[in-house]
Amino acid sequence: MLTAALFLLCSVAIYAVCLAIDLNTALKGVYVLLACTMVLLLLHTEDMQLSRLSEFEIQPTQATRLVLTLTVLSLIIGTATDVLLVPVTVTLALGNGLIVVQIFGRERQRIHLFGQILLINSLLPALKYLRTGFYGANDTLKHVRYVEMLLQDGTPASIPEVYAEIPGFHVLVGTVSALTDIPPYDALMVSGLILFSLVLPLVGYILTTVLLQNESVSLLVAAILPVVSPNPVYATYLFPQVLGIFIGFFIIFLTYRSLQTFSASRLVGLVTLLSIAMVAVHHLSIIIVGGILGFAIVMGKVSQHWNPHTNVPSPLPLIVLLATAFIFWIEIASEFIIALAFAISSIIVPSSSGSITTSRHAFGLPLPEESVIEAALAIFSPIGLHNMVLAVLFLFGTFAFIYSNRPDWDRASASPILLFGTGVSLLVLKTPLPLRGIVRMRQAAVLFFTLLIALGAYHLYKRHNWGRVIVAILLITTALSGHLIAGTAIVDVDDELNRQQSFSNLEYQQLEAEAGFIKRHTDKSVTSDWLSRWMMYRFGISDLHWLEVKNGTIAMNSDLFLYRNQWTNHEVLIKTTPYRFGSFYISDDYLHGTIDQESKIYTAGKTGLLWTSERKNPT
């Protein structure tokens, strides 16, 4: 009855969205209806006869050997050939299926499960790292260059921007680089892979164990958390805020763990150290983590009114966190105010598409427009399937949270956080909310949302005779779709907007050759798009200008203009104001027609330099 009511409510909501926004947006939201339908079917087939598949068991050692063998074979095949889809899909499907079998099996060993989770979730990031010359646009380019500056000069003062004051991220990556004798880019990629394939599952497991005190749910969180978008993205796209939020997870853990073991003085000492580390990495992350702690404390107090046994976390960590941040913010007051204003504006300023771009242009071809049929088929795209599965588990988790009379998990400790997980579902699931900066908040939200969907998976297993099979299928679908969204190794397009996020070895070498030519033969300024500009900066070119579109044409506002043939295959990001972006699409004929009309002074193949010093006018 409840699910039927939810189905009706979602139908009305999507119809309202269709009227208020547009038909394409409403069609993409149909995944909610399909999720409700799946929940209805599962609730009405829960007494189906138990199958042999549901009774399957495997020894942990055998499962680990099998997963290790599949992962190694997939790595070998993926790096030596272009055959990726079959070995990767088989490995992810069998690996995640075996993990579910063991979580709900009679014999389970945590050490083997975490080993398998590490192997499975490191496969695609490792393939992306090994198969591309350089992966991760924008932030990765910038921060790798900053780490190189730090290692070269031996002082954080050499790092530009506010990061000279908060060099924690660069010191960490630089330390990994120095200790392992690998380049900063490789150190950054390895750090991200370890954090999101091993440390994140452990953090999720430990926090869930403290909150819910249920081993099965905790292990489900460890298995699901690395594959819920955007976590697969961050495994190969590590930047300061990601690491800052990561440190915040440990503060949240200490806040709840202190209810059982820590004295006040020990708690204050540990939280102070972690707060200093967080400030040194990314000072604005404190706002997000502080908000989570504040919400948990307030909701804990509210919950005590109808459940006196509710465990309310200590306010000490929040006080220490904010005090540490305040002391630091006083030291860099001007930079902080600017950064905070930008962070707030990037979140609350509406955009009809939810994109960071404010303007779109097209040269030699019409602007890409999504048809109604494409919008309808988007339900079955990786993004649609990912959100659909998460919505199914979310509904089951909400049902278990609200209606479990005598749950075998700690409701008193978990209620405030589960309520928070319910609220942040709007940040994790795909919605038509017109907010541009919402993606920056998802990393913190995903952890608490995953607590709820893991509870839903556990409830589904307990309620349905085929529960273990269904949970395995849902986890496999989540893992495959999550990695596809991240643009890891299976597909060529890098995200739903088709912006370039990686460079092949050939393109990387050609851009390096362009930079070498500029350093050897001229001291002139260079104009290019957002991504190419950062790549030139990566190779030590500092006199750079942003590409602009003026009066409907591409402007050449400096002595040299850098172009790339890859522009014709992607949406090209350009900067329009200090904190806003635009983009353009360009046809192959238009690009090469422009090149033929200009003075080309150097080409490395699929990239080149045009001499534009004499006129500096739009093309």
URGI-V249534 format. One record per backbone hydrogen bond with DSSP energy under -0.5 kcal/mol. CO is the residue of the C=O (numbers start at 1). NH is the residue of the N-H. Records with the same first field share a line. If there is no record, write none. Layout:
BEGIN
CO: NH, NH
END
This chain:
BEGIN
1: 5
2: 6
3: 7
4: 8
5: 9
6: 10
7: 11
8: 12
9: 13
10: 14
11: 15
12: 16
13: 17
14: 18
15: 19
16: 20
17: 21
22: 26
23: 27
24: 28
25: 29
27: 30
28: 31
29: 32
30: 34
31: 35
32: 36
33: 37
34: 38
35: 39
36: 40
37: 41
38: 42
39: 43
40: 44
41: 45
42: 45
45: 48
46: 465
51: 55
52: 55
53: 56
59: 63
60: 64
61: 65
62: 66
63: 67
64: 68
65: 69
66: 70
67: 71
68: 72
69: 73
70: 74
71: 75
72: 76
73: 77
74: 78
75: 79
76: 80
77: 81
82: 84
84: 88
85: 89
86: 90
87: 91
88: 92
89: 93
90: 94
91: 95
92: 96
93: 97
94: 98
95: 99
96: 100
97: 101
98: 102
99: 103
100: 104
102: 105
106: 108
109: 112, 113
110: 114
111: 115
112: 116
113: 117
114: 118
115: 119
116: 120
117: 121
118: 122
119: 123
120: 123, 124
122: 126
123: 127
124: 128
125: 129
126: 130
127: 131
128: 132
134: 503
137: 139, 140
138: 142
139: 143
140: 144
141: 145
142: 146
143: 147
144: 148
145: 149
146: 150
147: 151
148: 152
149: 153
150: 154
155: 158
156: 159
160: 163
161: 164
162: 165, 166
167: 171
168: 172
169: 173
170: 174
171: 175
172: 176
173: 177
174: 178
175: 179
176: 180
177: 181, 182
183: 187
184: 188
185: 189
186: 190
187: 191
188: 192
189: 193
190: 194
191: 195
192: 196
193: 197
194: 198, 199
195: 200
198: 202
199: 203
200: 204
201: 205
202: 206
203: 207
204: 208
205: 209
206: 210
207: 211
208: 212, 213
209: 213
212: 410
214: 218
215: 219
216: 220
217: 221
218: 222
219: 223
220: 224
221: 225
222: 226
224: 227, 228
225: 228
227: 229
228: 231
230: 233, 234
231: 235
233: 236
234: 237
239: 242, 243
240: 244
241: 245
242: 246
243: 247
244: 248
245: 249
246: 250
247: 250, 251
248: 252
249: 253
250: 254
251: 255
252: 256
253: 257
254: 258
255: 314
256: 259
257: 260, 261
263: 267
264: 268
265: 269
266: 270
267: 271
268: 272
269: 273
270: 274
271: 275
272: 276
273: 277
274: 278
275: 279
276: 280
277: 281
278: 281, 282
280: 168
282: 285
283: 286
284: 287, 288
285: 289
286: 290
287: 291
288: 292
289: 293
290: 294
291: 295
292: 296
293: 297
294: 298
295: 299
296: 300
297: 301
298: 302
299: 303
300: 304
302: 305
303: 306, 307
307: 310
310: 312
311: 313
315: 319
316: 320
317: 321
318: 322
319: 323
320: 324
321: 325
322: 326
323: 327
324: 328
325: 329
326: 330
327: 331
328: 331, 332
330: 333
332: 336
333: 337
334: 338
335: 339
336: 340
337: 341
338: 342
339: 343
340: 344
341: 345
342: 346
343: 347
344: 347, 348
345: 349
346: 437
349: 436
351: 354
356: 581
359: 583
361: 585
363: 587
371: 375
372: 376
373: 377
374: 378
376: 379
377: 380
378: 381, 384
381: 385
382: 386
383: 387
384: 388
385: 389
386: 390
387: 391
388: 392
389: 393
390: 394
391: 395
392: 396
393: 397
394: 398
395: 399
396: 400
397: 401
398: 402
399: 403
400: 404
403: 405
409: 411
410: 414
411: 415
412: 311
414: 418
415: 419
416: 420
417: 421
418: 422
419: 423
420: 424
422: 425
423: 426
424: 427, 428
425: 429
433: 435
434: 351
436: 439
437: 440
438: 441, 442
439: 442, 443
441: 445
442: 446
443: 447
444: 448
445: 449
446: 450
447: 451
448: 452
449: 453
450: 454
451: 455
452: 456
453: 457
454: 458
455: 459
456: 460
457: 461
458: 462
459: 463
460: 464
464: 467
466: 470
467: 471
468: 472
469: 473
470: 474
471: 475
472: 476
473: 477
474: 478
475: 479
476: 480
477: 481
478: 482
479: 483
480: 484
481: 485
482: 486
483: 488
484: 487
495: 498
498: 571
501: 136
503: 133, 134
504: 508
505: 509
506: 510
507: 511
508: 512
509: 513
510: 514
511: 515
512: 516
513: 517
514: 518
515: 519
516: 520
517: 521
518: 522
525: 560
526: 545
527: 562
528: 547
529: 533
530: 534
531: 535
532: 536
533: 537
534: 538
535: 539
536: 541
537: 540
540: 542
542: 544
543: 526
545: 528
548: 550, 555
550: 553
553: 550, 555
554: 619
555: 548, 557
559: 612, 613
560: 527
561: 563, 610
563: 608
564: 567
565: 568
566: 569
567: 570, 586
570: 572
571: 573
572: 584
573: 530
574: 582
577: 580
580: 576, 577
581: 358, 359
582: 574
583: 361
584: 572
585: 363
587: 591
588: 592
589: 593
590: 594
591: 595
592: 596
593: 597
594: 598
595: 598
598: 600
599: 601, 611
602: 609
606: 565
607: 604, 605
608: 563
609: 601, 602
610: 561, 612
611: 599
612: 615, 616
617: 556
END
